[in-house]
């Protein structure tokens, strides 16, 4: 799964996943992986999967910008 930060909403969210339908967000990067097991288990149940174990790997992307103006 890939996660990104939405500065306007001030949340981390899942951008893409190999498992279709994963939709999760959290106020911090640390909180997002804590939500994912429940989201994934709910999706697996909805799709009728039983007795399956899936690893969850979260790759996060964040960016910022710096600007230095010329001295006056």
Phi and psi in radians as a Rosetta constraint file:
Dihedral C 1 N 2 CA 2 C 2 CIRCULARHARMONIC -1.997 0.35
Dihedral N 2 CA 2 C 2 N 3 CIRCULARHARMONIC 2.432 0.35
Dihedral C 2 N 3 CA 3 C 3 CIRCULARHARMONIC -2.170 0.35
Dihedral N 3 CA 3 C 3 N 4 CIRCULARHARMONIC 2.667 0.35
Dihedral C 3 N 4 CA 4 C 4 CIRCULARHARMONIC -2.476 0.35
Dihedral N 4 CA 4 C 4 N 5 CIRCULARHARMONIC 2.867 0.35
Dihedral C 4 N 5 CA 5 C 5 CIRCULARHARMONIC -1.810 0.35
Dihedral N 5 CA 5 C 5 N 6 CIRCULARHARMONIC 2.297 0.35
Dihedral C 5 N 6 CA 6 C 6 CIRCULARHARMONIC -1.811 0.35
Dihedral N 6 CA 6 C 6 N 7 CIRCULARHARMONIC 1.803 0.35
Dihedral C 6 N 7 CA 7 C 7 CIRCULARHARMONIC -1.132 0.35
Dihedral N 7 CA 7 C 7 N 8 CIRCULARHARMONIC -0.605 0.35
Dihedral C 7 N 8 CA 8 C 8 CIRCULARHARMONIC -1.136 0.35
Dihedral N 8 CA 8 C 8 N 9 CIRCULARHARMONIC -0.717 0.35
Dihedral C 8 N 9 CA 9 C 9 CIRCULARHARMONIC -1.588 0.35
Dihedral N 9 CA 9 C 9 N 10 CIRCULARHARMONIC -0.200 0.35
Dihedral C 9 N 10 CA 10 C 10 CIRCULARHARMONIC 1.011 0.35
Dihedral N 10 CA 10 C 10 N 11 CIRCULARHARMONIC 0.804 0.35
Dihedral C 10 N 11 CA 11 C 11 CIRCULARHARMONIC -2.428 0.35
Dihedral N 11 CA 11 C 11 N 12 CIRCULARHARMONIC 2.674 0.35
Dihedral C 11 N 12 CA 12 C 12 CIRCULARHARMONIC -1.620 0.35
Dihedral N 12 CA 12 C 12 N 13 CIRCULARHARMONIC 2.449 0.35
Dihedral C 12 N 13 CA 13 C 13 CIRCULARHARMONIC -2.521 0.35
Dihedral N 13 CA 13 C 13 N 14 CIRCULARHARMONIC 2.752 0.35
Dihedral C 13 N 14 CA 14 C 14 CIRCULARHARMONIC -1.357 0.35
Dihedral N 14 CA 14 C 14 N 15 CIRCULARHARMONIC 2.107 0.35
Dihedral C 14 N 15 CA 15 C 15 CIRCULARHARMONIC -1.505 0.35
Dihedral N 15 CA 15 C 15 N 16 CIRCULARHARMONIC -0.779 0.35
Dihedral C 15 N 16 CA 16 C 16 CIRCULARHARMONIC -2.650 0.35
Dihedral N 16 CA 16 C 16 N 17 CIRCULARHARMONIC 2.758 0.35
Dihedral C 16 N 17 CA 17 C 17 CIRCULARHARMONIC -2.706 0.35
Dihedral N 17 CA 17 C 17 N 18 CIRCULARHARMONIC 2.604 0.35
Dihedral C 17 N 18 CA 18 C 18 CIRCULARHARMONIC -1.210 0.35
Dihedral N 18 CA 18 C 18 N 19 CIRCULARHARMONIC -0.362 0.35
Dihedral C 18 N 19 CA 19 C 19 CIRCULARHARMONIC -1.718 0.35
Dihedral N 19 CA 19 C 19 N 20 CIRCULARHARMONIC 1.940 0.35
Dihedral C 19 N 20 CA 20 C 20 CIRCULARHARMONIC -1.074 0.35
Dihedral N 20 CA 20 C 20 N 21 CIRCULARHARMONIC 2.427 0.35
Dihedral C 20 N 21 CA 21 C 21 CIRCULARHARMONIC 1.699 0.35
Dihedral N 21 CA 21 C 21 N 22 CIRCULARHARMONIC -0.029 0.35
Dihedral C 21 N 22 CA 22 C 22 CIRCULARHARMONIC -1.239 0.35
Dihedral N 22 CA 22 C 22 N 23 CIRCULARHARMONIC 2.097 0.35
Dihedral C 22 N 23 CA 23 C 23 CIRCULARHARMONIC -2.406 0.35
Dihedral N 23 CA 23 C 23 N 24 CIRCULARHARMONIC 1.864 0.35
Dihedral C 23 N 24 CA 24 C 24 CIRCULARHARMONIC -2.602 0.35
Dihedral N 24 CA 24 C 24 N 25 CIRCULARHARMONIC 2.603 0.35
Dihedral C 24 N 25 CA 25 C 25 CIRCULARHARMONIC -2.555 0.35
Dihedral N 25 CA 25 C 25 N 26 CIRCULARHARMONIC 2.769 0.35
Dihedral C 25 N 26 CA 26 C 26 CIRCULARHARMONIC -2.698 0.35
Dihedral N 26 CA 26 C 26 N 27 CIRCULARHARMONIC 2.738 0.35
Dihedral C 26 N 27 CA 27 C 27 CIRCULARHARMONIC -1.264 0.35
Dihedral N 27 CA 27 C 27 N 28 CIRCULARHARMONIC -0.251 0.35
Dihedral C 27 N 28 CA 28 C 28 CIRCULARHARMONIC -2.458 0.35
Dihedral N 28 CA 28 C 28 N 29 CIRCULARHARMONIC 2.756 0.35
Dihedral C 28 N 29 CA 29 C 29 CIRCULARHARMONIC -1.129 0.35
Dihedral N 29 CA 29 C 29 N 30 CIRCULARHARMONIC -0.587 0.35
Dihedral C 29 N 30 CA 30 C 30 CIRCULARHARMONIC -1.182 0.35
Dihedral N 30 CA 30 C 30 N 31 CIRCULARHARMONIC -0.553 0.35
Dihedral C 30 N 31 CA 31 C 31 CIRCULARHARMONIC -1.392 0.35
Dihedral N 31 CA 31 C 31 N 32 CIRCULARHARMONIC -0.459 0.35
Dihedral C 31 N 32 CA 32 C 32 CIRCULARHARMONIC -1.088 0.35
Dihedral N 32 CA 32 C 32 N 33 CIRCULARHARMONIC -0.858 0.35
Dihedral C 32 N 33 CA 33 C 33 CIRCULARHARMONIC -1.102 0.35
Dihedral N 33 CA 33 C 33 N 34 CIRCULARHARMONIC -0.415 0.35
Dihedral C 33 N 34 CA 34 C 34 CIRCULARHARMONIC -1.207 0.35
Dihedral N 34 CA 34 C 34 N 35 CIRCULARHARMONIC -0.495 0.35
Dihedral C 34 N 35 CA 35 C 35 CIRCULARHARMONIC -1.422 0.35
Dihedral N 35 CA 35 C 35 N 36 CIRCULARHARMONIC -0.488 0.35
Dihedral C 35 N 36 CA 36 C 36 CIRCULARHARMONIC -1.082 0.35
Dihedral N 36 CA 36 C 36 N 37 CIRCULARHARMONIC -0.729 0.35
Dihedral C 36 N 37 CA 37 C 37 CIRCULARHARMONIC -0.979 0.35
Dihedral N 37 CA 37 C 37 N 38 CIRCULARHARMONIC -0.748 0.35
Dihedral C 37 N 38 CA 38 C 38 CIRCULARHARMONIC -1.138 0.35
Dihedral N 38 CA 38 C 38 N 39 CIRCULARHARMONIC -0.719 0.35
Dihedral C 38 N 39 CA 39 C 39 CIRCULARHARMONIC -1.109 0.35
Dihedral N 39 CA 39 C 39 N 40 CIRCULARHARMONIC -0.794 0.35
Dihedral C 39 N 40 CA 40 C 40 CIRCULARHARMONIC -1.146 0.35
Dihedral N 40 CA 40 C 40 N 41 CIRCULARHARMONIC -0.755 0.35
Dihedral C 40 N 41 CA 41 C 41 CIRCULARHARMONIC -1.079 0.35
Dihedral N 41 CA 41 C 41 N 42 CIRCULARHARMONIC -0.699 0.35
Dihedral C 41 N 42 CA 42 C 42 CIRCULARHARMONIC -1.081 0.35
Dihedral N 42 CA 42 C 42 N 43 CIRCULARHARMONIC -0.751 0.35
Dihedral C 42 N 43 CA 43 C 43 CIRCULARHARMONIC -1.122 0.35
Dihedral N 43 CA 43 C 43 N 44 CIRCULARHARMONIC -0.748 0.35
Dihedral C 43 N 44 CA 44 C 44 CIRCULARHARMONIC -1.097 0.35
Dihedral N 44 CA 44 C 44 N 45 CIRCULARHARMONIC -0.696 0.35
Dihedral C 44 N 45 CA 45 C 45 CIRCULARHARMONIC -1.138 0.35
Dihedral N 45 CA 45 C 45 N 46 CIRCULARHARMONIC -0.781 0.35
Dihedral C 45 N 46 CA 46 C 46 CIRCULARHARMONIC -1.047 0.35
Dihedral N 46 CA 46 C 46 N 47 CIRCULARHARMONIC -0.613 0.35
Dihedral C 46 N 47 CA 47 C 47 CIRCULARHARMONIC -1.502 0.35
Dihedral N 47 CA 47 C 47 N 48 CIRCULARHARMONIC -0.045 0.35
Dihedral C 47 N 48 CA 48 C 48 CIRCULARHARMONIC 1.446 0.35
Dihedral N 48 CA 48 C 48 N 49 CIRCULARHARMONIC 0.321 0.35
Dihedral C 48 N 49 CA 49 C 49 CIRCULARHARMONIC -1.426 0.35
Dihedral N 49 CA 49 C 49 N 50 CIRCULARHARMONIC 2.282 0.35
Dihedral C 49 N 50 CA 50 C 50 CIRCULARHARMONIC -2.149 0.35
Dihedral N 50 CA 50 C 50 N 51 CIRCULARHARMONIC 2.661 0.35
Dihedral C 50 N 51 CA 51 C 51 CIRCULARHARMONIC 0.885 0.35
Dihedral N 51 CA 51 C 51 N 52 CIRCULARHARMONIC 0.999 0.35
Dihedral C 51 N 52 CA 52 C 52 CIRCULARHARMONIC -2.280 0.35
Dihedral N 52 CA 52 C 52 N 53 CIRCULARHARMONIC 2.515 0.35
Dihedral C 52 N 53 CA 53 C 53 CIRCULARHARMONIC -2.188 0.35
Dihedral N 53 CA 53 C 53 N 54 CIRCULARHARMONIC 2.183 0.35
Dihedral C 53 N 54 CA 54 C 54 CIRCULARHARMONIC -2.151 0.35
Dihedral N 54 CA 54 C 54 N 55 CIRCULARHARMONIC 2.330 0.35
Dihedral C 54 N 55 CA 55 C 55 CIRCULARHARMONIC -1.325 0.35
Dihedral N 55 CA 55 C 55 N 56 CIRCULARHARMONIC 2.551 0.35
Dihedral C 55 N 56 CA 56 C 56 CIRCULARHARMONIC -2.032 0.35
Dihedral N 56 CA 56 C 56 N 57 CIRCULARHARMONIC 2.033 0.35
Dihedral C 56 N 57 CA 57 C 57 CIRCULARHARMONIC -2.044 0.35
Dihedral N 57 CA 57 C 57 N 58 CIRCULARHARMONIC 2.213 0.35
Dihedral C 57 N 58 CA 58 C 58 CIRCULARHARMONIC -1.979 0.35
Dihedral N 58 CA 58 C 58 N 59 CIRCULARHARMONIC 2.153 0.35
Dihedral C 58 N 59 CA 59 C 59 CIRCULARHARMONIC -1.962 0.35
Dihedral N 59 CA 59 C 59 N 60 CIRCULARHARMONIC 2.132 0.35
Dihedral C 59 N 60 CA 60 C 60 CIRCULARHARMONIC -1.865 0.35
Dihedral N 60 CA 60 C 60 N 61 CIRCULARHARMONIC 2.585 0.35
Dihedral C 60 N 61 CA 61 C 61 CIRCULARHARMONIC -2.267 0.35
Dihedral N 61 CA 61 C 61 N 62 CIRCULARHARMONIC 2.244 0.35
Dihedral C 61 N 62 CA 62 C 62 CIRCULARHARMONIC -2.418 0.35
Dihedral N 62 CA 62 C 62 N 63 CIRCULARHARMONIC 2.626 0.35
Dihedral C 62 N 63 CA 63 C 63 CIRCULARHARMONIC -2.500 0.35
Dihedral N 63 CA 63 C 63 N 64 CIRCULARHARMONIC 2.776 0.35
Dihedral C 63 N 64 CA 64 C 64 CIRCULARHARMONIC -2.549 0.35
Dihedral N 64 CA 64 C 64 N 65 CIRCULARHARMONIC 3.058 0.35
Dihedral C 64 N 65 CA 65 C 65 CIRCULARHARMONIC -2.377 0.35
Dihedral N 65 CA 65 C 65 N 66 CIRCULARHARMONIC 2.497 0.35
Dihedral C 65 N 66 CA 66 C 66 CIRCULARHARMONIC -2.204 0.35
Dihedral N 66 CA 66 C 66 N 67 CIRCULARHARMONIC 2.496 0.35
Dihedral C 66 N 67 CA 67 C 67 CIRCULARHARMONIC -2.347 0.35
Dihedral N 67 CA 67 C 67 N 68 CIRCULARHARMONIC 2.329 0.35
Dihedral C 67 N 68 CA 68 C 68 CIRCULARHARMONIC -2.090 0.35
Dihedral N 68 CA 68 C 68 N 69 CIRCULARHARMONIC 2.087 0.35
Dihedral C 68 N 69 CA 69 C 69 CIRCULARHARMONIC -1.521 0.35
Dihedral N 69 CA 69 C 69 N 70 CIRCULARHARMONIC 2.595 0.35
Dihedral C 69 N 70 CA 70 C 70 CIRCULARHARMONIC -1.056 0.35
Dihedral N 70 CA 70 C 70 N 71 CIRCULARHARMONIC 2.547 0.35
Dihedral C 70 N 71 CA 71 C 71 CIRCULARHARMONIC -1.153 0.35
Dihedral N 71 CA 71 C 71 N 72 CIRCULARHARMONIC 2.534 0.35
